């Protein structure tokens, strides 16, 4: 290996190490999100997601099906390229979305991760969340958790999904 190649490799390794050290730990965040769910399966929606490490971590380590709602064409292209390169196509998808109304029927989504609370009103989040679903919403740099309660008029099915 030439000295030029060694210098390039060293630079790449230092850059990767700094990036891993300086960025939020997606594994810890993914674990916290999964602990907040009644079960780690269903539909998860990321609205306005700019950092793709968390959704890819969830797609790789849970039974969730992910739908990324991206605000611009460049972000959409990057998200699709990353999902394809990680072998997540089919378990995760990305779509260009600019509305304040989420493209889902009522009680359909188990998890919403929203970086900008103004992008989707709380009433709209609760409309699409399934009973027992959760929304992680970033406000002023801190994440808060919203739960959709289970309605008393709906009985719970106590058989785990894998036993069906």
SULTA-V74203 format. One record per backbone hydrogen bond with DSSP energy under -1.0 kcal/mol. NH is the residue of the N-H (numbers start at 1). CO is the residue of the C=O. If there is no record, write none. Layout:
nh-><NH | NH>
co-><CO | CO>
This chain:
nh-><6 | 7 | 8 | 9 | 10 | 11 | 12 | 13 | 14 | 15 | 16 | 17 | 18 | 19 | 20 | 21 | 22 | 23 | 26 | 29 | 30 | 31 | 32 | 33 | 34 | 35 | 36 | 37 | 44 | 45 | 46 | 47 | 48 | 56 | 57 | 58 | 59 | 60 | 61 | 63 | 65 | 66 | 67 | 68 | 69 | 70 | 76 | 77 | 78 | 79 | 80 | 81 | 82 | 83 | 84 | 85 | 86 | 87 | 88 | 91 | 92 | 93 | 95 | 97 | 104 | 107 | 108 | 109 | 110 | 111 | 112 | 113 | 114 | 115 | 119 | 125 | 126 | 127 | 128 | 129 | 130 | 132 | 133 | 134 | 135 | 136 | 137 | 138 | 139 | 142 | 144 | 146 | 148 | 154 | 163 | 164>
co-><2 | 3 | 4 | 5 | 6 | 7 | 8 | 9 | 10 | 11 | 12 | 13 | 14 | 15 | 16 | 17 | 18 | 19 | 24 | 25 | 26 | 27 | 28 | 29 | 30 | 31 | 32 | 34 | 65 | 111 | 67 | 113 | 69 | 52 | 53 | 54 | 55 | 56 | 57 | 40 | 42 | 91 | 44 | 93 | 46 | 95 | 72 | 73 | 74 | 75 | 76 | 77 | 78 | 79 | 80 | 81 | 82 | 84 | 83 | 88 | 88 | 66 | 68 | 70 | 102 | 127 | 128 | 128 | 43 | 43 | 134 | 45 | 136 | 47 | 116 | 121 | 122 | 123 | 124 | 125 | 109 | 148 | 130 | 110 | 146 | 112 | 144 | 114 | 142 | 139 | 137 | 135 | 133 | 151 | 160 | 161>
